[in-house]
Amino acid sequence: FAVTGARTLRTASILGVVLHMIAGILGLVIVALLAIVGAEELLTAENLMLFELLWMVPGLLITEWTRNP
């Protein structure tokens, strides 16, 4: 059971990190595009925080942090 649990934990951790990296890169691309087209009024701290929080949910579900009490 320990080996199976360790493999599952490793896979979940890798998938979580990959998903969070993709979300970060996508966020950088969106910010760059908004800056290029001149929509700086959309680049507020609240909008960026909301974007990052929304992308955190799939990562937390993959790593099963929501299942642990």
PQR file with spaces between the fields and no chain letter, atoms N, CA, C, O and H, PARSE charges and radii, in Angstrom:
ATOM       1  N    PHE     1       0.812   -1.196    0.000 -0.4000 1.5000
ATOM       2  CA   PHE     1       0.000    0.000    0.000 -0.0000 2.0000
ATOM       3  C    PHE     1       0.857    1.263    0.000  0.5500 1.7000
ATOM       4  O    PHE     1       0.478    2.279   -0.582 -0.5500 1.4000
ATOM       5  N    ALA     2       2.003    1.193    0.649 -0.4000 1.5000
ATOM       6  CA   ALA     2       2.863    2.375    0.728 -0.0000 2.0000
ATOM       7  C    ALA     2       3.397    2.760   -0.653  0.5500 1.7000
ATOM       8  O    ALA     2       3.456    3.941   -0.994 -0.5500 1.4000
ATOM       9  H    ALA     2       2.311    0.367    1.121  0.4000 1.0000
ATOM      10  N    VAL     3       3.784    1.762   -1.440 -0.4000 1.5000
ATOM      11  CA   VAL     3       4.320    2.043   -2.775 -0.0000 2.0000
ATOM      12  C    VAL     3       3.225    2.599   -3.684  0.5500 1.7000
ATOM      13  O    VAL     3       3.458    3.552   -4.427 -0.5500 1.4000
ATOM      14  H    VAL     3       3.736    0.802   -1.163  0.4000 1.0000
ATOM      15  N    THR     4       2.056    2.017   -3.629 -0.4000 1.5000
ATOM      16  CA   THR     4       0.942    2.495   -4.442 -0.0000 2.0000
ATOM      17  C    THR     4       0.552    3.911   -4.044  0.5500 1.7000
ATOM      18  O    THR     4       0.293    4.754   -4.903 -0.5500 1.4000
ATOM      19  H    THR     4       1.867    1.242   -3.026  0.4000 1.0000
ATOM      20  N    GLY     5       0.512    4.172   -2.738 -0.4000 1.5000
ATOM      21  CA   GLY     5       0.194    5.512   -2.259 -0.0000 2.0000
ATOM      22  C    GLY     5       1.251    6.526   -2.670  0.5500 1.7000
ATOM      23  O    GLY     5       0.925    7.657   -3.033 -0.5500 1.4000
ATOM      24  H    GLY     5       0.722    3.487   -2.040  0.4000 1.0000
ATOM      25  N    ALA     6       2.509    6.126   -2.614 -0.4000 1.5000
ATOM      26  CA   ALA     6       3.591    7.024   -3.008 -0.0000 2.0000
ATOM      27  C    ALA     6       3.524    7.337   -4.500  0.5500 1.7000
ATOM      28  O    ALA     6       3.749    8.480   -4.900 -0.5500 1.4000
ATOM      29  H    ALA     6       2.774    5.208   -2.319  0.4000 1.0000
ATOM      30  N    ARG     7       3.221    6.350   -5.318 -0.4000 1.5000
ATOM      31  CA   ARG     7       3.094    6.594   -6.760 -0.0000 2.0000
ATOM      32  C    ARG     7       1.920    7.521   -7.065  0.5500 1.7000
ATOM      33  O    ARG     7       2.025    8.416   -7.904 -0.5500 1.4000
ATOM      34  H    ARG     7       3.039    5.422   -4.994  0.4000 1.0000
ATOM      35  N    THR     8       0.815    7.300   -6.384 -0.4000 1.5000
ATOM      36  CA   THR     8      -0.352    8.159   -6.576 -0.0000 2.0000
ATOM      37  C    THR     8      -0.046    9.590   -6.150  0.5500 1.7000
ATOM      38  O    THR     8      -0.419   10.541   -6.837 -0.5500 1.4000
ATOM      39  H    THR     8       0.729    6.573   -5.702  0.4000 1.0000
ATOM      40  N    LEU     9       0.626    9.740   -5.027 -0.4000 1.5000
ATOM      41  CA   LEU     9       0.994   11.069   -4.544 -0.0000 2.0000
ATOM      42  C    LEU     9       1.946   11.760   -5.510  0.5500 1.7000
ATOM      43  O    LEU     9       1.809   12.955   -5.773 -0.5500 1.4000
ATOM      44  H    LEU     9       0.929    8.968   -4.468  0.4000 1.0000
ATOM      45  N    ARG    10       2.899   11.021   -6.034 -0.4000 1.5000
ATOM      46  CA   ARG    10       3.853   11.587   -6.986 -0.0000 2.0000
ATOM      47  C    ARG    10       3.148   12.038   -8.257  0.5500 1.7000
ATOM      48  O    ARG    10       3.415   13.128   -8.762 -0.5500 1.4000
ATOM      49  H    ARG    10       3.010   10.051   -5.820  0.4000 1.0000
ATOM      50  N    THR    11       2.257   11.214   -8.775 -0.4000 1.5000
ATOM      51  CA   THR    11       1.517   11.563   -9.985 -0.0000 2.0000
ATOM      52  C    THR    11       0.629   12.783   -9.753  0.5500 1.7000
ATOM      53  O    THR    11       0.579   13.686  -10.588 -0.5500 1.4000
ATOM      54  H    THR    11       2.041   10.328   -8.365  0.4000 1.0000
ATOM      55  N    ALA    12      -0.068   12.809   -8.626 -0.4000 1.5000
ATOM      56  CA   ALA    12      -0.937   13.941   -8.324 -0.0000 2.0000
ATOM      57  C    ALA    12      -0.128   15.219   -8.157  0.5500 1.7000
ATOM      58  O    ALA    12      -0.552   16.285   -8.602 -0.5500 1.4000
ATOM      59  H    ALA    12      -0.028   12.076   -7.947  0.4000 1.0000
ATOM      60  N    SER    13       1.021   15.120   -7.527 -0.4000 1.5000
ATOM      61  CA   SER    13       1.867   16.301   -7.338 -0.0000 2.0000
ATOM      62  C    SER    13       2.382   16.828   -8.669  0.5500 1.7000
ATOM      63  O    SER    13       2.375   18.035   -8.912 -0.5500 1.4000
ATOM      64  H    SER    13       1.365   14.254   -7.166  0.4000 1.0000
ATOM      65  N    ILE    14       2.824   15.930   -9.520 -0.4000 1.5000
ATOM      66  CA   ILE    14       3.333   16.345  -10.833 -0.0000 2.0000
ATOM      67  C    ILE    14       2.213   16.983  -11.654  0.5500 1.7000
ATOM      68  O    ILE    14       2.426   18.026  -12.272 -0.5500 1.4000
ATOM      69  H    ILE    14       2.831   14.950   -9.323  0.4000 1.0000
ATOM      70  N    LEU    15       1.033   16.378  -11.671 -0.4000 1.5000
ATOM      71  CA   LEU    15      -0.084   16.950  -12.425 -0.0000 2.0000
ATOM      72  C    LEU    15      -0.498   18.308  -11.871  0.5500 1.7000
ATOM      73  O    LEU    15      -0.820   19.221  -12.631 -0.5500 1.4000
ATOM      74  H    LEU    15       0.861   15.531  -11.168  0.4000 1.0000
ATOM      75  N    GLY    16      -0.489   18.441  -10.549 -0.4000 1.5000
ATOM      76  CA   GLY    16      -0.829   19.722   -9.937 -0.0000 2.0000
ATOM      77  C    GLY    16       0.164   20.817  -10.311  0.5500 1.7000
ATOM      78  O    GLY    16      -0.228   21.939  -10.630 -0.5500 1.4000
ATOM      79  H    GLY    16      -0.227   17.699   -9.931  0.4000 1.0000
ATOM      80  N    VAL    17       1.449   20.484  -10.269 -0.4000 1.5000
ATOM      81  CA   VAL    17       2.471   21.472  -10.629 -0.0000 2.0000
ATOM      82  C    VAL    17       2.364   21.842  -12.105  0.5500 1.7000
ATOM      83  O    VAL    17       2.472   23.017  -12.457 -0.5500 1.4000
ATOM      84  H    VAL    17       1.767   19.572  -10.009  0.4000 1.0000
ATOM      85  N    VAL    18       2.157   20.867  -12.956 -0.4000 1.5000
ATOM      86  CA   VAL    18       2.037   21.141  -14.390 -0.0000 2.0000
ATOM      87  C    VAL    18       0.826   22.038  -14.655  0.5500 1.7000
ATOM      88  O    VAL    18       0.918   22.994  -15.424 -0.5500 1.4000
ATOM      89  H    VAL    18       2.070   19.913  -12.670  0.4000 1.0000
ATOM      90  N    LEU    19      -0.290   21.737  -14.030 -0.4000 1.5000
ATOM      91  CA   LEU    19      -1.490   22.540  -14.243 -0.0000 2.0000
ATOM      92  C    LEU    19      -1.288   23.968  -13.747  0.5500 1.7000
ATOM      93  O    LEU    19      -1.713   24.915  -14.409 -0.5500 1.4000
ATOM      94  H    LEU    19      -0.365   20.960  -13.405  0.4000 1.0000
ATOM      95  N    HIS    20      -0.651   24.138  -12.598 -0.4000 1.5000
ATOM      96  CA   HIS    20      -0.401   25.478  -12.078 -0.0000 2.0000
ATOM      97  C    HIS    20       0.596   26.235  -12.949  0.5500 1.7000
ATOM      98  O    HIS    20       0.473   27.450  -13.105 -0.5500 1.4000
ATOM      99  H    HIS    20      -0.305   23.369  -12.060  0.4000 1.0000
ATOM     100  N    MET    21       1.564   25.553  -13.509 -0.4000 1.5000
ATOM     101  CA   MET    21       2.507   26.213  -14.420 -0.0000 2.0000
ATOM     102  C    MET    21       1.804   26.660  -15.697  0.5500 1.7000
ATOM     103  O    MET    21       2.053   27.758  -16.195 -0.5500 1.4000
ATOM     104  H    MET    21       1.664   24.566  -13.382  0.4000 1.0000
ATOM     105  N    ILE    22       0.933   25.815  -16.223 -0.4000 1.5000
ATOM     106  CA   ILE    22       0.167   26.187  -17.413 -0.0000 2.0000
ATOM     107  C    ILE    22      -0.714   27.398  -17.114  0.5500 1.7000
ATOM     108  O    ILE    22      -0.822   28.307  -17.938 -0.5500 1.4000
ATOM     109  H    ILE    22       0.730   24.923  -15.818  0.4000 1.0000
ATOM     110  N    ALA    23      -1.340   27.414  -15.942 -0.4000 1.5000
ATOM     111  CA   ALA    23      -2.184   28.547  -15.571 -0.0000 2.0000
ATOM     112  C    ALA    23      -1.357   29.820  -15.441  0.5500 1.7000
ATOM     113  O    ALA    23      -1.803   30.889  -15.858 -0.5500 1.4000
ATOM     114  H    ALA    23      -1.252   26.676  -15.273  0.4000 1.0000
ATOM     115  N    GLY    24      -0.167   29.723  -14.872 -0.4000 1.5000
ATOM     116  CA   GLY    24       0.694   30.893  -14.749 -0.0000 2.0000
ATOM     117  C    GLY    24       1.147   31.423  -16.088  0.5500 1.7000
ATOM     118  O    GLY    24       1.151   32.633  -16.314 -0.5500 1.4000
ATOM     119  H    GLY    24       0.195   28.855  -14.532  0.4000 1.0000
ATOM     120  N    ILE    25       1.529   30.524  -16.980 -0.4000 1.5000
ATOM     121  CA   ILE    25       1.955   30.939  -18.322 -0.0000 2.0000
ATOM     122  C    ILE    25       0.778   31.541  -19.087  0.5500 1.7000
ATOM     123  O    ILE    25       0.933   32.554  -19.769 -0.5500 1.4000
ATOM     124  H    ILE    25       1.526   29.541  -16.797  0.4000 1.0000
ATOM     125  N    LEU    26      -0.386   30.925  -18.976 -0.4000 1.5000
ATOM     126  CA   LEU    26      -1.574   31.466  -19.633 -0.0000 2.0000
ATOM     127  C    LEU    26      -1.908   32.844  -19.076  0.5500 1.7000
ATOM     128  O    LEU    26      -2.299   33.735  -19.830 -0.5500 1.4000
ATOM     129  H    LEU    26      -0.511   30.102  -18.422  0.4000 1.0000
ATOM     130  N    GLY    27      -1.762   33.029  -17.785 -0.4000 1.5000
ATOM     131  CA   GLY    27      -1.998   34.338  -17.182 -0.0000 2.0000
ATOM     132  C    GLY    27      -1.034   35.384  -17.706  0.5500 1.7000
ATOM     133  O    GLY    27      -1.439   36.513  -17.983 -0.5500 1.4000
ATOM     134  H    GLY    27      -1.444   32.306  -17.172  0.4000 1.0000
ATOM     135  N    LEU    28       0.238   35.026  -17.847 -0.4000 1.5000
ATOM     136  CA   LEU    28       1.213   35.959  -18.404 -0.0000 2.0000
ATOM     137  C    LEU    28       0.869   36.337  -19.841  0.5500 1.7000
ATOM     138  O    LEU    28       0.994   37.498  -20.232 -0.5500 1.4000
ATOM     139  H    LEU    28       0.566   34.109  -17.622  0.4000 1.0000
ATOM     140  N    VAL    29       0.436   35.352  -20.623 -0.4000 1.5000
ATOM     141  CA   VAL    29       0.067   35.620  -22.016 -0.0000 2.0000
ATOM     142  C    VAL    29      -1.146   36.550  -22.073  0.5500 1.7000
ATOM     143  O    VAL    29      -1.176   37.479  -22.880 -0.5500 1.4000
ATOM     144  H    VAL    29       0.334   34.409  -20.306  0.4000 1.0000
ATOM     145  N    ILE    30      -2.129   36.309  -21.234 -0.4000 1.5000
ATOM     146  CA   ILE    30      -3.324   37.159  -21.233 -0.0000 2.0000
ATOM     147  C    ILE    30      -2.971   38.589  -20.822  0.5500 1.7000
ATOM     148  O    ILE    30      -3.448   39.547  -21.429 -0.5500 1.4000
ATOM     149  H    ILE    30      -2.105   35.555  -20.578  0.4000 1.0000
ATOM     150  N    VAL    31      -2.135   38.731  -19.791 -0.4000 1.5000
ATOM     151  CA   VAL    31      -1.717   40.066  -19.363 -0.0000 2.0000
ATOM     152  C    VAL    31      -0.939   40.764  -20.471  0.5500 1.7000
ATOM     153  O    VAL    31      -1.146   41.954  -20.710 -0.5500 1.4000
ATOM     154  H    VAL    31      -1.747   37.953  -19.297  0.4000 1.0000
ATOM     155  N    ALA    32      -0.062   40.058  -21.140 -0.4000 1.5000
ATOM     156  CA   ALA    32       0.704   40.656  -22.229 -0.0000 2.0000
ATOM     157  C    ALA    32      -0.214   41.087  -23.370  0.5500 1.7000
ATOM     158  O    ALA    32      -0.052   42.178  -23.918 -0.5500 1.4000
ATOM     159  H    ALA    32       0.106   39.091  -20.945  0.4000 1.0000
ATOM     160  N    LEU    33      -1.167   40.244  -23.726 -0.4000 1.5000
ATOM     161  CA   LEU    33      -2.101   40.599  -24.802 -0.0000 2.0000
ATOM     162  C    LEU    33      -2.956   41.802  -24.435  0.5500 1.7000
ATOM     163  O    LEU    33      -3.191   42.674  -25.272 -0.5500 1.4000
ATOM     164  H    LEU    33      -1.298   39.358  -23.281  0.4000 1.0000
ATOM     165  N    LEU    34      -3.425   41.858  -23.188 -0.4000 1.5000
ATOM     166  CA   LEU    34      -4.215   43.006  -22.767 -0.0000 2.0000
ATOM     167  C    LEU    34      -3.378   44.283  -22.764  0.5500 1.7000
ATOM     168  O    LEU    34      -3.879   45.358  -23.093 -0.5500 1.4000
ATOM     169  H    LEU    34      -3.234   41.149  -22.508  0.4000 1.0000
ATOM     170  N    ALA    35      -2.113   44.164  -22.394 -0.4000 1.5000
ATOM     171  CA   ALA    35      -1.235   45.335  -22.418 -0.0000 2.0000
ATOM     172  C    ALA    35      -0.944   45.778  -23.840  0.5500 1.7000
ATOM     173  O    ALA    35      -0.853   46.976  -24.109 -0.5500 1.4000
ATOM     174  H    ALA    35      -1.707   43.290  -22.127  0.4000 1.0000
ATOM     175  N    ILE    36      -0.795   44.831  -24.752 -0.4000 1.5000
ATOM     176  CA   ILE    36      -0.494   45.168  -26.150 -0.0000 2.0000
ATOM     177  C    ILE    36      -1.673   45.869  -26.815  0.5500 1.7000
ATOM     178  O    ILE    36      -1.490   46.840  -27.548 -0.5500 1.4000
ATOM     179  H    ILE    36      -0.869   43.858  -24.534  0.4000 1.0000
ATOM     180  N    VAL    37      -2.891   45.373  -26.556 -0.4000 1.5000
ATOM     181  CA   VAL    37      -4.062   45.966  -27.209 -0.0000 2.0000
ATOM     182  C    VAL    37      -4.547   47.228  -26.496  0.5500 1.7000
ATOM     183  O    VAL    37      -5.478   47.880  -26.969 -0.5500 1.4000
ATOM     184  H    VAL    37      -3.039   44.584  -25.960  0.4000 1.0000
ATOM     185  N    GLY    38      -3.938   47.576  -25.379 -0.4000 1.5000
ATOM     186  CA   GLY    38      -4.280   48.814  -24.695 -0.0000 2.0000
ATOM     187  C    GLY    38      -5.456   48.716  -23.755  0.5500 1.7000
ATOM     188  O    GLY    38      -6.136   49.716  -23.526 -0.5500 1.4000
ATOM     189  H    GLY    38      -3.182   47.045  -24.995  0.4000 1.0000
ATOM     190  N    ALA    39      -5.717   47.563  -23.208 -0.4000 1.5000
ATOM     191  CA   ALA    39      -6.833   47.389  -22.273 -0.0000 2.0000
ATOM     192  C    ALA    39      -6.307   47.311  -20.844  0.5500 1.7000
ATOM     193  O    ALA    39      -6.608   46.371  -20.108 -0.5500 1.4000
ATOM     194  H    ALA    39      -5.164   46.751  -23.394  0.4000 1.0000
ATOM     195  N    GLU    40      -5.513   48.318  -20.462 -0.4000 1.5000
ATOM     196  CA   GLU    40      -4.918   48.304  -19.130 -0.0000 2.0000
ATOM     197  C    GLU    40      -5.955   48.430  -18.013  0.5500 1.7000
ATOM     198  O    GLU    40      -5.688   48.042  -16.876 -0.5500 1.4000
ATOM     199  H    GLU    40      -5.268   49.081  -21.060  0.4000 1.0000
ATOM     200  N    GLU    41      -7.130   48.966  -18.328 -0.4000 1.5000
ATOM     201  CA   GLU    41      -8.159   49.108  -17.288 -0.0000 2.0000
ATOM     202  C    GLU    41      -8.666   47.751  -16.801  0.5500 1.7000
ATOM     203  O    GLU    41      -9.246   47.659  -15.719 -0.5500 1.4000
ATOM     204  H    GLU    41      -7.346   49.281  -19.252  0.4000 1.0000
ATOM     205  N    LEU    42      -8.451   46.705  -17.589 -0.4000 1.5000
ATOM     206  CA   LEU    42      -8.849   45.353  -17.169 -0.0000 2.0000
ATOM     207  C    LEU    42      -7.790   44.683  -16.301  0.5500 1.7000
ATOM     208  O    LEU    42      -8.060   43.651  -15.687 -0.5500 1.4000
ATOM     209  H    LEU    42      -7.980   46.780  -18.468  0.4000 1.0000
ATOM     210  N    LEU    43      -6.605   45.250  -16.243 -0.4000 1.5000
ATOM     211  CA   LEU    43      -5.515   44.644  -15.487 -0.0000 2.0000
ATOM     212  C    LEU    43      -5.501   45.140  -14.047  0.5500 1.7000
ATOM     213  O    LEU    43      -4.505   45.686  -13.573 -0.5500 1.4000
ATOM     214  H    LEU    43      -6.386   46.088  -16.741  0.4000 1.0000
ATOM     215  N    THR    44      -6.604   44.943  -13.372 -0.4000 1.5000
ATOM     216  CA   THR    44      -6.674   45.340  -11.968 -0.0000 2.0000
ATOM     217  C    THR    44      -6.216   44.178  -11.097  0.5500 1.7000
ATOM     218  O    THR    44      -6.183   43.027  -11.534 -0.5500 1.4000
ATOM     219  H    THR    44      -7.413   44.499  -13.757  0.4000 1.0000
ATOM     220  N    ALA    45      -5.871   44.497   -9.875 -0.4000 1.5000
ATOM     221  CA   ALA    45      -5.439   43.458   -8.942 -0.0000 2.0000
ATOM     222  C    ALA    45      -6.561   42.452   -8.671  0.5500 1.7000
ATOM     223  O    ALA    45      -6.310   41.258   -8.506 -0.5500 1.4000
ATOM     224  H    ALA    45      -5.899   45.431   -9.520  0.4000 1.0000
ATOM     225  N    GLU    46      -7.793   42.946   -8.628 -0.4000 1.5000
ATOM     226  CA   GLU    46      -8.927   42.049   -8.363 -0.0000 2.0000
ATOM     227  C    GLU    46      -9.115   41.046   -9.500  0.5500 1.7000
ATOM     228  O    GLU    46      -9.352   39.863   -9.254 -0.5500 1.4000
ATOM     229  H    GLU    46      -7.997   43.916   -8.763  0.4000 1.0000
ATOM     230  N    ASN    47      -9.010   41.515  -10.738 -0.4000 1.5000
ATOM     231  CA   ASN    47      -9.176   40.607  -11.880 -0.0000 2.0000
ATOM     232  C    ASN    47      -8.066   39.563  -11.943  0.5500 1.7000
ATOM     233  O    ASN    47      -8.321   38.392  -12.224 -0.5500 1.4000
ATOM     234  H    ASN    47      -8.818   42.476  -10.938  0.4000 1.0000
ATOM     235  N    LEU    48      -6.834   39.994  -11.679 -0.4000 1.5000
ATOM     236  CA   LEU    48      -5.727   39.043  -11.700 -0.0000 2.0000
ATOM     237  C    LEU    48      -5.835   38.026  -10.564  0.5500 1.7000
ATOM     238  O    LEU    48      -5.538   36.847  -10.757 -0.5500 1.4000
ATOM     239  H    LEU    48      -6.626   40.945  -11.451  0.4000 1.0000
ATOM     240  N    MET    49      -6.256   38.475   -9.384 -0.4000 1.5000
ATOM     241  CA   MET    49      -6.431   37.564   -8.253 -0.0000 2.0000
ATOM     242  C    MET    49      -7.552   36.570   -8.530  0.5500 1.7000
ATOM     243  O    MET    49      -7.425   35.388   -8.212 -0.5500 1.4000
ATOM     244  H    MET    49      -6.497   39.433   -9.227  0.4000 1.0000
ATOM     245  N    LEU    50      -8.641   37.037   -9.117 -0.4000 1.5000
ATOM     246  CA   LEU    50      -9.747   36.146   -9.463 -0.0000 2.0000
ATOM     247  C    LEU    50      -9.312   35.094  -10.470  0.5500 1.7000
ATOM     248  O    LEU    50      -9.675   33.924  -10.343 -0.5500 1.4000
ATOM     249  H    LEU    50      -8.744   37.997   -9.375  0.4000 1.0000
ATOM     250  N    PHE    51      -8.535   35.502  -11.476 -0.4000 1.5000
ATOM     251  CA   PHE    51      -8.028   34.562  -12.470 -0.0000 2.0000
ATOM     252  C    PHE    51      -7.188   33.479  -11.803  0.5500 1.7000
ATOM     253  O    PHE    51      -7.377   32.292  -12.071 -0.5500 1.4000
ATOM     254  H    PHE    51      -8.241   36.452  -11.579  0.4000 1.0000
ATOM     255  N    GLU    52      -6.264   33.879  -10.938 -0.4000 1.5000
ATOM     256  CA   GLU    52      -5.394   32.899  -10.285 -0.0000 2.0000
ATOM     257  C    GLU    52      -6.170   31.996   -9.328  0.5500 1.7000
ATOM     258  O    GLU    52      -5.878   30.804   -9.235 -0.5500 1.4000
ATOM     259  H    GLU    52      -6.110   34.842  -10.720  0.4000 1.0000
ATOM     260  N    LEU    53      -7.141   32.540   -8.625 -0.4000 1.5000
ATOM     261  CA   LEU    53      -7.944   31.710   -7.725 -0.0000 2.0000
ATOM     262  C    LEU    53      -8.794   30.703   -8.491  0.5500 1.7000
ATOM     263  O    LEU    53      -8.953   29.561   -8.059 -0.5500 1.4000
ATOM     264  H    LEU    53      -7.378   33.509   -8.700  0.4000 1.0000
ATOM     265  N    LEU    54      -9.336   31.126   -9.623 -0.4000 1.5000
ATOM     266  CA   LEU    54     -10.128   30.189  -10.430 -0.0000 2.0000
ATOM     267  C    LEU    54      -9.264   29.064  -10.991  0.5500 1.7000
ATOM     268  O    LEU    54      -9.717   27.923  -11.083 -0.5500 1.4000
ATOM     269  H    LEU    54      -9.207   32.053   -9.974  0.4000 1.0000
ATOM     270  N    TRP    55      -8.020   29.377  -11.367 -0.4000 1.5000
ATOM     271  CA   TRP    55      -7.140   28.338  -11.884 -0.0000 2.0000
ATOM     272  C    TRP    55      -6.548   27.484  -10.769  0.5500 1.7000
ATOM     273  O    TRP    55      -5.972   26.432  -11.047 -0.5500 1.4000
ATOM     274  H    TRP    55      -7.652   30.304  -11.292  0.4000 1.0000
ATOM     275  N    MET    56      -6.676   27.908   -9.521 -0.4000 1.5000
ATOM     276  CA   MET    56      -6.175   27.100   -8.418 -0.0000 2.0000
ATOM     277  C    MET    56      -7.112   25.927   -8.113  0.5500 1.7000
ATOM     278  O    MET    56      -6.665   24.892   -7.618 -0.5500 1.4000
ATOM     279  H    MET    56      -7.144   28.763   -9.296  0.4000 1.0000
ATOM     280  N    VAL    57      -8.386   26.079   -8.401 -0.4000 1.5000
ATOM     281  CA   VAL    57      -9.376   25.039   -8.088 -0.0000 2.0000
ATOM     282  C    VAL    57      -9.067   23.709   -8.779  0.5500 1.7000
ATOM     283  O    VAL    57      -9.067   22.685   -8.096 -0.5500 1.4000
ATOM     284  H    VAL    57      -8.749   26.919   -8.803  0.4000 1.0000
ATOM     285  N    PRO    58      -8.802   23.658  -10.101 -0.5600 1.5000
ATOM     286  CA   PRO    58      -8.486   22.359  -10.710  0.2800 2.0000
ATOM     287  C    PRO    58      -7.216   21.732  -10.136  0.5500 1.7000
ATOM     288  O    PRO    58      -7.137   20.512   -9.988 -0.5500 1.4000
ATOM     289  N    GLY    59      -6.233   22.554   -9.816 -0.4000 1.5000
ATOM     290  CA   GLY    59      -5.007   22.011   -9.219 -0.0000 2.0000
ATOM     291  C    GLY    59      -5.260   21.399   -7.857  0.5500 1.7000
ATOM     292  O    GLY    59      -4.704   20.350   -7.532 -0.5500 1.4000
ATOM     293  H    GLY    59      -6.297   23.544   -9.936  0.4000 1.0000
ATOM     294  N    LEU    60      -6.089   22.039   -7.065 -0.4000 1.5000
ATOM     295  CA   LEU    60      -6.423   21.482   -5.755 -0.0000 2.0000
ATOM     296  C    LEU    60      -7.248   20.205   -5.883  0.5500 1.7000
ATOM     297  O    LEU    60      -7.102   19.285   -5.079 -0.5500 1.4000
ATOM     298  H    LEU    60      -6.542   22.890   -7.329  0.4000 1.0000
ATOM     299  N    LEU    61      -8.108   20.152   -6.888 -0.4000 1.5000
ATOM     300  CA   LEU    61      -8.893   18.933   -7.090 -0.0000 2.0000
ATOM     301  C    LEU    61      -8.012   17.782   -7.568  0.5500 1.7000
ATOM     302  O    LEU    61      -8.215   16.637   -7.162 -0.5500 1.4000
ATOM     303  H    LEU    61      -8.226   20.900   -7.541  0.4000 1.0000
ATOM     304  N    ILE    62      -7.049   18.073   -8.417 -0.4000 1.5000
ATOM     305  CA   ILE    62      -6.145   17.019   -8.905 -0.0000 2.0000
ATOM     306  C    ILE    62      -5.307   16.465   -7.759  0.5500 1.7000
ATOM     307  O    ILE    62      -5.135   15.252   -7.637 -0.5500 1.4000
ATOM     308  H    ILE    62      -6.885   19.003   -8.747  0.4000 1.0000
ATOM     309  N    THR    63      -4.793   17.349   -6.930 -0.4000 1.5000
ATOM     310  CA   THR    63      -3.945   16.889   -5.830 -0.0000 2.0000
ATOM     311  C    THR    63      -4.745   16.371   -4.638  0.5500 1.7000
ATOM     312  O    THR    63      -4.165   15.923   -3.649 -0.5500 1.4000
ATOM     313  H    THR    63      -4.933   18.334   -7.029  0.4000 1.0000
ATOM     314  N    GLU    64      -6.067   16.431   -4.727 -0.4000 1.5000
ATOM     315  CA   GLU    64      -6.985   15.886   -3.729 -0.0000 2.0000
ATOM     316  C    GLU    64      -6.848   16.560   -2.367  0.5500 1.7000
ATOM     317  O    GLU    64      -7.107   15.932   -1.340 -0.5500 1.4000
ATOM     318  H    GLU    64      -6.538   16.795   -5.530  0.4000 1.0000
ATOM     319  N    TRP    65      -6.443   17.839   -2.346 -0.4000 1.5000
ATOM     320  CA   TRP    65      -6.400   18.561   -1.076 -0.0000 2.0000
ATOM     321  C    TRP    65      -7.792   18.799   -0.531  0.5500 1.7000
ATOM     322  O    TRP    65      -7.968   18.943    0.679 -0.5500 1.4000
ATOM     323  H    TRP    65      -6.233   18.349   -3.180  0.4000 1.0000
ATOM     324  N    THR    66      -8.772   18.840   -1.397 -0.4000 1.5000
ATOM     325  CA   THR    66     -10.142   19.093   -0.940 -0.0000 2.0000
ATOM     326  C    THR    66     -10.744   17.879   -0.265  0.5500 1.7000
ATOM     327  O    THR    66     -11.739   18.000    0.450 -0.5500 1.4000
ATOM     328  H    THR    66      -8.629   18.723   -2.380  0.4000 1.0000
ATOM     329  N    ARG    67     -10.167   16.720   -0.477 -0.4000 1.5000
ATOM     330  CA   ARG    67     -10.707   15.494    0.123 -0.0000 2.0000
ATOM     331  C    ARG    67     -10.261   15.329    1.564  0.5500 1.7000
ATOM     332  O    ARG    67     -10.975   14.732    2.369 -0.5500 1.4000
ATOM     333  H    ARG    67      -9.359   16.621   -1.058  0.4000 1.0000
ATOM     334  N    ASN    68      -9.094   15.850    1.897 -0.4000 1.5000
ATOM     335  CA   ASN    68      -8.583   15.691    3.263 -0.0000 2.0000
ATOM     336  C    ASN    68      -9.244   16.688    4.195  0.5500 1.7000
ATOM     337  O    ASN    68      -9.404   17.860    3.852 -0.5500 1.4000
ATOM     338  H    ASN    68      -8.514   16.335    1.243  0.4000 1.0000
ATOM     339  N    PRO    69      -9.632   16.215    5.388 -0.5600 1.5000
ATOM     340  CA   PRO    69     -10.318   17.112    6.344  0.2800 2.0000
ATOM     341  C    PRO    69      -9.372   18.110    6.969  0.5500 1.7000
ATOM     342  O    PRO    69      -9.792   18.928    7.788 -0.5500 1.4000
